[in-house]
């Protein structure tokens, strides 16, 4: 059975493997930690700003 929606899983009591994770086809961002499934929040604006600055510095250094 193809998993296309996070609601098809049991995030509280289910225990999942990396092999399971690779088969999931849903758009939500999730993290698999010690067999448990956790929804991930979107990165904050500050996080994205820092990431872009670091990427820009790395680009300038490697250019």
PDB file of N, CA, C and O in Angstrom:
ATOM      1  N   UNK A   1       0.848  -1.187   0.000  1.00  0.00           N
ATOM      2  CA  UNK A   1       0.000   0.000   0.000  1.00  0.00           C
ATOM      3  C   UNK A   1       0.890   1.246   0.000  1.00  0.00           C
ATOM      4  O   UNK A   1       1.774   1.383   0.845  1.00  0.00           O
ATOM      5  N   UNK A   2       0.656   2.131  -0.931  1.00  0.00           N
ATOM      6  CA  UNK A   2       1.448   3.360  -1.020  1.00  0.00           C
ATOM      7  C   UNK A   2       0.941   4.385  -0.010  1.00  0.00           C
ATOM      8  O   UNK A   2      -0.259   4.639   0.085  1.00  0.00           O
ATOM      9  N   UNK A   3       1.864   4.963   0.735  1.00  0.00           N
ATOM     10  CA  UNK A   3       1.522   5.976   1.734  1.00  0.00           C
ATOM     11  C   UNK A   3       1.691   7.342   1.083  1.00  0.00           C
ATOM     12  O   UNK A   3       2.806   7.746   0.752  1.00  0.00           O
ATOM     13  N   UNK A   4       0.579   8.053   0.900  1.00  0.00           N
ATOM     14  CA  UNK A   4       0.623   9.361   0.244  1.00  0.00           C
ATOM     15  C   UNK A   4       0.220  10.500   1.167  1.00  0.00           C
ATOM     16  O   UNK A   4       0.314  11.670   0.795  1.00  0.00           O
ATOM     17  N   UNK A   5      -0.230  10.159   2.371  1.00  0.00           N
ATOM     18  CA  UNK A   5      -0.673  11.173   3.318  1.00  0.00           C
ATOM     19  C   UNK A   5      -0.228  10.765   4.715  1.00  0.00           C
ATOM     20  O   UNK A   5      -0.363   9.605   5.102  1.00  0.00           O
ATOM     21  N   UNK A   6       0.294  11.705   5.455  1.00  0.00           N
ATOM     22  CA  UNK A   6       0.795  11.409   6.799  1.00  0.00           C
ATOM     23  C   UNK A   6      -0.300  10.872   7.710  1.00  0.00           C
ATOM     24  O   UNK A   6      -0.009  10.168   8.677  1.00  0.00           O
ATOM     25  N   UNK A   7      -1.543  11.191   7.415  1.00  0.00           N
ATOM     26  CA  UNK A   7      -2.663  10.709   8.228  1.00  0.00           C
ATOM     27  C   UNK A   7      -2.898   9.206   8.077  1.00  0.00           C
ATOM     28  O   UNK A   7      -3.657   8.621   8.850  1.00  0.00           O
ATOM     29  N   UNK A   8      -2.262   8.583   7.101  1.00  0.00           N
ATOM     30  CA  UNK A   8      -2.363   7.141   6.930  1.00  0.00           C
ATOM     31  C   UNK A   8      -1.480   6.397   7.939  1.00  0.00           C
ATOM     32  O   UNK A   8      -1.593   5.179   8.079  1.00  0.00           O
ATOM     33  N   UNK A   9      -0.619   7.109   8.629  1.00  0.00           N
ATOM     34  CA  UNK A   9       0.296   6.506   9.596  1.00  0.00           C
ATOM     35  C   UNK A   9      -0.159   6.803  11.015  1.00  0.00           C
ATOM     36  O   UNK A   9      -0.996   7.678  11.238  1.00  0.00           O
ATOM     37  N   UNK A  10       0.390   6.082  11.957  1.00  0.00           N
ATOM     38  CA  UNK A  10       0.094   6.304  13.373  1.00  0.00           C
ATOM     39  C   UNK A  10       1.330   6.925  14.023  1.00  0.00           C
ATOM     40  O   UNK A  10       2.215   6.197  14.474  1.00  0.00           O
ATOM     41  N   UNK A  11       1.407   8.261  14.078  1.00  0.00           N
ATOM     42  CA  UNK A  11       2.621   8.908  14.583  1.00  0.00           C
ATOM     43  C   UNK A  11       2.859   8.708  16.076  1.00  0.00           C
ATOM     44  O   UNK A  11       3.995   8.832  16.533  1.00  0.00           O
ATOM     45  N   UNK A  12       1.823   8.405  16.842  1.00  0.00           N
ATOM     46  CA  UNK A  12       2.003   8.234  18.290  1.00  0.00           C
ATOM     47  C   UNK A  12       2.494   6.843  18.667  1.00  0.00           C
ATOM     48  O   UNK A  12       3.383   6.709  19.508  1.00  0.00           O
ATOM     49  N   UNK A  13       1.928   5.811  18.061  1.00  0.00           N
ATOM     50  CA  UNK A  13       2.235   4.445  18.485  1.00  0.00           C
ATOM     51  C   UNK A  13       2.974   3.629  17.432  1.00  0.00           C
ATOM     52  O   UNK A  13       3.477   2.547  17.735  1.00  0.00           O
ATOM     53  N   UNK A  14       3.048   4.123  16.213  1.00  0.00           N
ATOM     54  CA  UNK A  14       3.743   3.392  15.169  1.00  0.00           C
ATOM     55  C   UNK A  14       5.255   3.485  15.339  1.00  0.00           C
ATOM     56  O   UNK A  14       5.779   4.504  15.789  1.00  0.00           O
ATOM     57  N   UNK A  15       5.947   2.414  14.975  1.00  0.00           N
ATOM     58  CA  UNK A  15       7.410   2.408  14.954  1.00  0.00           C
ATOM     59  C   UNK A  15       7.810   2.102  13.520  1.00  0.00           C
ATOM     60  O   UNK A  15       7.412   1.082  12.958  1.00  0.00           O
ATOM     61  N   UNK A  16       8.592   2.984  12.938  1.00  0.00           N
ATOM     62  CA  UNK A  16       8.901   2.897  11.522  1.00  0.00           C
ATOM     63  C   UNK A  16      10.402   2.795  11.301  1.00  0.00           C
ATOM     64  O   UNK A  16      11.200   3.201  12.146  1.00  0.00           O
ATOM     65  N   UNK A  17      10.770   2.248  10.152  1.00  0.00           N
ATOM     66  CA  UNK A  17      12.181   2.094   9.792  1.00  0.00           C
ATOM     67  C   UNK A  17      12.532   3.066   8.669  1.00  0.00           C
ATOM     68  O   UNK A  17      11.662   3.707   8.080  1.00  0.00           O
ATOM     69  N   UNK A  18      13.817   3.154   8.394  1.00  0.00           N
ATOM     70  CA  UNK A  18      14.270   3.991   7.286  1.00  0.00           C
ATOM     71  C   UNK A  18      13.716   3.454   5.967  1.00  0.00           C
ATOM     72  O   UNK A  18      13.406   4.228   5.062  1.00  0.00           O
ATOM     73  N   UNK A  19      13.592   2.144   5.859  1.00  0.00           N
ATOM     74  CA  UNK A  19      13.008   1.548   4.649  1.00  0.00           C
ATOM     75  C   UNK A  19      11.566   2.022   4.467  1.00  0.00           C
ATOM     76  O   UNK A  19      11.141   2.303   3.346  1.00  0.00           O
ATOM     77  N   UNK A  20      10.813   2.110   5.567  1.00  0.00           N
ATOM     78  CA  UNK A  20       9.450   2.652   5.497  1.00  0.00           C
ATOM     79  C   UNK A  20       9.493   4.093   5.009  1.00  0.00           C
ATOM     80  O   UNK A  20       8.746   4.479   4.110  1.00  0.00           O
ATOM     81  N   UNK A  21      10.369   4.877   5.605  1.00  0.00           N
ATOM     82  CA  UNK A  21      10.502   6.305   5.281  1.00  0.00           C
ATOM     83  C   UNK A  21      10.730   6.511   3.782  1.00  0.00           C
ATOM     84  O   UNK A  21      10.162   7.424   3.182  1.00  0.00           O
ATOM     85  N   UNK A  22      11.555   5.667   3.188  1.00  0.00           N
ATOM     86  CA  UNK A  22      11.861   5.810   1.762  1.00  0.00           C
ATOM     87  C   UNK A  22      10.654   5.544   0.868  1.00  0.00           C
ATOM     88  O   UNK A  22      10.621   6.008  -0.272  1.00  0.00           O
ATOM     89  N   UNK A  23       9.678   4.816   1.359  1.00  0.00           N
ATOM     90  CA  UNK A  23       8.486   4.493   0.566  1.00  0.00           C
ATOM     91  C   UNK A  23       7.394   5.547   0.653  1.00  0.00           C
ATOM     92  O   UNK A  23       6.486   5.566  -0.179  1.00  0.00           O
ATOM     93  N   UNK A  24       7.467   6.411   1.635  1.00  0.00           N
ATOM     94  CA  UNK A  24       6.425   7.419   1.817  1.00  0.00           C
ATOM     95  C   UNK A  24       6.479   8.458   0.712  1.00  0.00           C
ATOM     96  O   UNK A  24       7.557   8.897   0.313  1.00  0.00           O
ATOM     97  N   UNK A  25       5.309   8.850   0.222  1.00  0.00           N
ATOM     98  CA  UNK A  25       5.204   9.786  -0.904  1.00  0.00           C
ATOM     99  C   UNK A  25       4.337  10.990  -0.561  1.00  0.00           C
ATOM    100  O   UNK A  25       3.538  11.420  -1.393  1.00  0.00           O
ATOM    101  N   UNK A  26       4.472  11.543   0.638  1.00  0.00           N
ATOM    102  CA  UNK A  26       3.653  12.699   0.980  1.00  0.00           C
ATOM    103  C   UNK A  26       4.487  13.970   1.008  1.00  0.00           C
ATOM    104  O   UNK A  26       5.715  13.929   1.074  1.00  0.00           O
ATOM    105  N   UNK A  27       3.787  15.105   0.958  1.00  0.00           N
ATOM    106  CA  UNK A  27       4.456  16.398   0.824  1.00  0.00           C
ATOM    107  C   UNK A  27       4.879  17.001   2.154  1.00  0.00           C
ATOM    108  O   UNK A  27       5.758  17.862   2.182  1.00  0.00           O
ATOM    109  N   UNK A  28       4.280  16.572   3.252  1.00  0.00           N
ATOM    110  CA  UNK A  28       4.642  17.121   4.552  1.00  0.00           C
ATOM    111  C   UNK A  28       6.098  16.797   4.878  1.00  0.00           C
ATOM    112  O   UNK A  28       6.623  15.750   4.500  1.00  0.00           O
ATOM    113  N   UNK A  29       6.728  17.721   5.584  1.00  0.00           N
ATOM    114  CA  UNK A  29       8.102  17.503   6.031  1.00  0.00           C
ATOM    115  C   UNK A  29       8.048  16.720   7.337  1.00  0.00           C
ATOM    116  O   UNK A  29       7.390  17.130   8.293  1.00  0.00           O
ATOM    117  N   UNK A  30       8.744  15.594   7.365  1.00  0.00           N
ATOM    118  CA  UNK A  30       8.759  14.774   8.574  1.00  0.00           C
ATOM    119  C   UNK A  30      10.184  14.361   8.897  1.00  0.00           C
ATOM    120  O   UNK A  30      11.085  14.418   8.059  1.00  0.00           O
ATOM    121  N   UNK A  31      10.350  13.950  10.129  1.00  0.00           N
ATOM    122  CA  UNK A  31      11.632  13.452  10.605  1.00  0.00           C
ATOM    123  C   UNK A  31      11.372  12.107  11.264  1.00  0.00           C
ATOM    124  O   UNK A  31      10.402  11.941  12.004  1.00  0.00           O
ATOM    125  N   UNK A  32      12.245  11.152  10.989  1.00  0.00           N
ATOM    126  CA  UNK A  32      12.154   9.840  11.608  1.00  0.00           C
ATOM    127  C   UNK A  32      13.300   9.737  12.600  1.00  0.00           C
ATOM    128  O   UNK A  32      14.469   9.768  12.214  1.00  0.00           O
ATOM    129  N   UNK A  33      12.961   9.613  13.882  1.00  0.00           N
ATOM    130  CA  UNK A  33      13.976   9.586  14.931  1.00  0.00           C
ATOM    131  C   UNK A  33      13.690   8.419  15.867  1.00  0.00           C
ATOM    132  O   UNK A  33      12.661   8.386  16.541  1.00  0.00           O
ATOM    133  N   UNK A  34      14.610   7.467  15.898  1.00  0.00           N
ATOM    134  CA  UNK A  34      14.466   6.262  16.731  1.00  0.00           C
ATOM    135  C   UNK A  34      13.133   5.565  16.484  1.00  0.00           C
ATOM    136  O   UNK A  34      12.468   5.123  17.421  1.00  0.00           O
ATOM    137  N   UNK A  35      12.752   5.472  15.208  1.00  0.00           N
ATOM    138  CA  UNK A  35      11.539   4.768  14.827  1.00  0.00           C
ATOM    139  C   UNK A  35      10.254   5.556  14.958  1.00  0.00           C
ATOM    140  O   UNK A  35       9.192   5.079  14.554  1.00  0.00           O
ATOM    141  N   UNK A  36      10.329   6.751  15.513  1.00  0.00           N
ATOM    142  CA  UNK A  36       9.138   7.578  15.706  1.00  0.00           C
ATOM    143  C   UNK A  36       9.070   8.665  14.640  1.00  0.00           C
ATOM    144  O   UNK A  36      10.097   9.170  14.187  1.00  0.00           O
ATOM    145  N   UNK A  37       7.869   9.012  14.251  1.00  0.00           N
ATOM    146  CA  UNK A  37       7.623   9.997  13.208  1.00  0.00           C
ATOM    147  C   UNK A  37       7.255  11.339  13.836  1.00  0.00           C
ATOM    148  O   UNK A  37       6.390  11.413  14.708  1.00  0.00           O
ATOM    149  N   UNK A  38       7.922  12.394  13.382  1.00  0.00           N
ATOM    150  CA  UNK A  38       7.651  13.739  13.884  1.00  0.00           C
ATOM    151  C   UNK A  38       7.440  14.679  12.709  1.00  0.00           C
ATOM    152  O   UNK A  38       8.223  14.676  11.758  1.00  0.00           O
ATOM    153  N   UNK A  39       6.384  15.485  12.770  1.00  0.00           N
ATOM    154  CA  UNK A  39       6.183  16.519  11.758  1.00  0.00           C
ATOM    155  C   UNK A  39       7.211  17.615  11.985  1.00  0.00           C
ATOM    156  O   UNK A  39       7.503  17.977  13.125  1.00  0.00           O
ATOM    157  N   UNK A  40       7.753  18.138  10.904  1.00  0.00           N
ATOM    158  CA  UNK A  40       8.727  19.220  11.000  1.00  0.00           C
ATOM    159  C   UNK A  40       8.052  20.532  10.635  1.00  0.00           C
ATOM    160  O   UNK A  40       7.240  20.590   9.711  1.00  0.00           O
ATOM    161  N   UNK A  41       8.388  21.558  11.351  1.00  0.00           N
ATOM    162  CA  UNK A  41       7.855  22.875  11.019  1.00  0.00           C
ATOM    163  C   UNK A  41       8.701  23.485   9.902  1.00  0.00           C
ATOM    164  O   UNK A  41       9.821  23.046   9.640  1.00  0.00           O
ATOM    165  N   UNK A  42       8.152  24.483   9.264  1.00  0.00           N
ATOM    166  CA  UNK A  42       8.905  25.188   8.222  1.00  0.00           C
ATOM    167  C   UNK A  42      10.027  25.989   8.873  1.00  0.00           C
ATOM    168  O   UNK A  42       9.891  26.429  10.014  1.00  0.00           O
ATOM    169  N   UNK A  43      11.131  26.181   8.161  1.00  0.00           N
ATOM    170  CA  UNK A  43      12.212  26.988   8.725  1.00  0.00           C
ATOM    171  C   UNK A  43      11.756  28.425   8.955  1.00  0.00           C
ATOM    172  O   UNK A  43      10.968  28.970   8.182  1.00  0.00           O
ATOM    173  N   UNK A  44      12.257  29.024  10.018  1.00  0.00           N
ATOM    174  CA  UNK A  44      11.883  30.407  10.328  1.00  0.00           C
ATOM    175  C   UNK A  44      12.554  31.364   9.345  1.00  0.00           C
ATOM    176  O   UNK A  44      13.485  30.984   8.634  1.00  0.00           O
ATOM    177  N   UNK A  45      12.084  32.585   9.311  1.00  0.00           N
ATOM    178  CA  UNK A  45      12.670  33.604   8.432  1.00  0.00           C
ATOM    179  C   UNK A  45      14.131  33.849   8.799  1.00  0.00           C
ATOM    180  O   UNK A  45      14.970  34.037   7.918  1.00  0.00           O
ATOM    181  N   UNK A  46      14.435  33.847  10.088  1.00  0.00           N
ATOM    182  CA  UNK A  46      15.823  34.054  10.530  1.00  0.00           C
ATOM    183  C   UNK A  46      16.704  32.907  10.040  1.00  0.00           C
ATOM    184  O   UNK A  46      17.816  33.137   9.565  1.00  0.00           O
ATOM    185  N   UNK A  47      16.216  31.685  10.154  1.00  0.00           N
ATOM    186  CA  UNK A  47      16.964  30.522   9.685  1.00  0.00           C
ATOM    187  C   UNK A  47      17.249  30.632   8.192  1.00  0.00           C
ATOM    188  O   UNK A  47      18.369  30.379   7.750  1.00  0.00           O
ATOM    189  N   UNK A  48      16.244  31.004   7.423  1.00  0.00           N
ATOM    190  CA  UNK A  48      16.420  31.127   5.980  1.00  0.00           C
ATOM    191  C   UNK A  48      17.404  32.239   5.634  1.00  0.00           C
ATOM    192  O   UNK A  48      18.206  32.089   4.712  1.00  0.00           O
ATOM    193  N   UNK A  49      17.352  33.347   6.358  1.00  0.00           N
ATOM    194  CA  UNK A  49      18.275  34.455   6.109  1.00  0.00           C
ATOM    195  C   UNK A  49      19.716  34.026   6.384  1.00  0.00           C
ATOM    196  O   UNK A  49      20.613  34.314   5.592  1.00  0.00           O
ATOM    197  N   UNK A  50      19.933  33.353   7.483  1.00  0.00           N
ATOM    198  CA  UNK A  50      21.281  32.884   7.821  1.00  0.00           C
ATOM    199  C   UNK A  50      21.770  31.873   6.788  1.00  0.00           C
ATOM    200  O   UNK A  50      22.929  31.916   6.376  1.00  0.00           O
ATOM    201  N   UNK A  51      20.895  30.969   6.373  1.00  0.00           N
ATOM    202  CA  UNK A  51      21.264  29.974   5.362  1.00  0.00           C
ATOM    203  C   UNK A  51      21.690  30.636   4.059  1.00  0.00           C
ATOM    204  O   UNK A  51      22.676  30.229   3.445  1.00  0.00           O
ATOM    205  N   UNK A  52      20.950  31.651   3.640  1.00  0.00           N
ATOM    206  CA  UNK A  52      21.288  32.347   2.396  1.00  0.00           C
ATOM    207  C   UNK A  52      22.610  33.093   2.522  1.00  0.00           C
ATOM    208  O   UNK A  52      23.405  33.103   1.582  1.00  0.00           O
ATOM    209  N   UNK A  53      22.856  33.717   3.670  1.00  0.00           N
ATOM    210  CA  UNK A  53      24.124  34.419   3.872  1.00  0.00           C
ATOM    211  C   UNK A  53      25.294  33.444   3.844  1.00  0.00           C
ATOM    212  O   UNK A  53      26.327  33.727   3.237  1.00  0.00           O
ATOM    213  N   UNK A  54      25.137  32.308   4.494  1.00  0.00           N
ATOM    214  CA  UNK A  54      26.197  31.301   4.478  1.00  0.00           C
ATOM    215  C   UNK A  54      26.441  30.773   3.068  1.00  0.00           C
ATOM    216  O   UNK A  54      27.588  30.600   2.655  1.00  0.00           O
ATOM    217  N   UNK A  55      25.366  30.517   2.335  1.00  0.00           N
ATOM    218  CA  UNK A  55      25.504  30.034   0.963  1.00  0.00           C
ATOM    219  C   UNK A  55      26.209  31.074   0.099  1.00  0.00           C
ATOM    220  O   UNK A  55      27.044  30.722  -0.734  1.00  0.00           O
ATOM    221  N   UNK A  56      25.881  32.345   0.288  1.00  0.00           N
ATOM    222  CA  UNK A  56      26.537  33.413  -0.469  1.00  0.00           C
ATOM    223  C   UNK A  56      28.017  33.501  -0.162  1.00  0.00           C
ATOM    224  O   UNK A  56      28.833  33.658  -1.070  1.00  0.00           O
ATOM    225  N   UNK A  57      28.373  33.401   1.111  1.00  0.00           N
ATOM    226  CA  UNK A  57      29.786  33.437   1.503  1.00  0.00           C
ATOM    227  C   UNK A  57      30.538  32.237   0.940  1.00  0.00           C
ATOM    228  O   UNK A  57      31.660  32.373   0.453  1.00  0.00           O
ATOM    229  N   UNK A  58      29.924  31.076   1.006  1.00  0.00           N
ATOM    230  CA  UNK A  58      30.557  29.877   0.468  1.00  0.00           C
ATOM    231  C   UNK A  58      30.752  30.000  -1.040  1.00  0.00           C
ATOM    232  O   UNK A  58      31.794  29.611  -1.567  1.00  0.00           O
ATOM    233  N   UNK A  59      29.769  30.529  -1.722  1.00  0.00           N
ATOM    234  CA  UNK A  59      29.874  30.740  -3.166  1.00  0.00           C
ATOM    235  C   UNK A  59      31.038  31.679  -3.490  1.00  0.00           C
ATOM    236  O   UNK A  59      31.840  31.395  -4.380  1.00  0.00           O
ATOM    237  N   UNK A  60      31.128  32.791  -2.771  1.00  0.00           N
ATOM    238  CA  UNK A  60      32.211  33.750  -3.010  1.00  0.00           C
ATOM    239  C   UNK A  60      33.574  33.114  -2.743  1.00  0.00           C
ATOM    240  O   UNK A  60      34.532  33.385  -3.468  1.00  0.00           O
ATOM    241  N   UNK A  61      33.669  32.290  -1.734  1.00  0.00           N
ATOM    242  CA  UNK A  61      34.927  31.643  -1.382  1.00  0.00           C
ATOM    243  C   UNK A  61      35.356  30.635  -2.446  1.00  0.00           C
ATOM    244  O   UNK A  61      36.539  30.541  -2.773  1.00  0.00           O
ATOM    245  N   UNK A  62      34.405  29.887  -2.982  1.00  0.00           N
ATOM    246  CA  UNK A  62      34.723  28.825  -3.937  1.00  0.00           C
ATOM    247  C   UNK A  62      34.793  29.296  -5.381  1.00  0.00           C
ATOM    248  O   UNK A  62      35.243  28.549  -6.249  1.00  0.00           O
ATOM    249  N   UNK A  63      34.369  30.491  -5.648  1.00  0.00           N
ATOM    250  CA  UNK A  63      34.307  31.022  -7.015  1.00  0.00           C
ATOM    251  C   UNK A  63      35.678  31.176  -7.626  1.00  0.00           C
ATOM    252  O   UNK A  63      35.798  31.610  -8.772  1.00  0.00           O
TER     253      UNK A  63
END
